[in-house]
Amino acid sequence: PGALAQGCDTLVSIGGIQSNQTRQVAAVAAHLGMKCVLVQENWVNYSDAVYDRVGNIQMSRILGADVRLVADG
């Protein structure tokens, strides 16, 4: 709510691809009617072909977040 009072319209967060924290930021943004940009880094060398499309990252997208996948670092 402090961010809204200051006129902010977007929440931005960074985390691993399956980050619980970034999913929660997406949920808060959706609840408050704000935009959300998530920078998701590949911190874990996991070979599952759908790892970056399911679970927390899928929920973030469903919640309306602009999810940006980047390499580690």
Buried (B, 14 or more C-beta within 10 A) or exposed (E): EEBEEEEEEEBBBBBBBBBEEBBBBBBBBBEBEBBBBBBBBBBEEEEEEEBBEEBBBBBBBEBBBBBEEEEEE
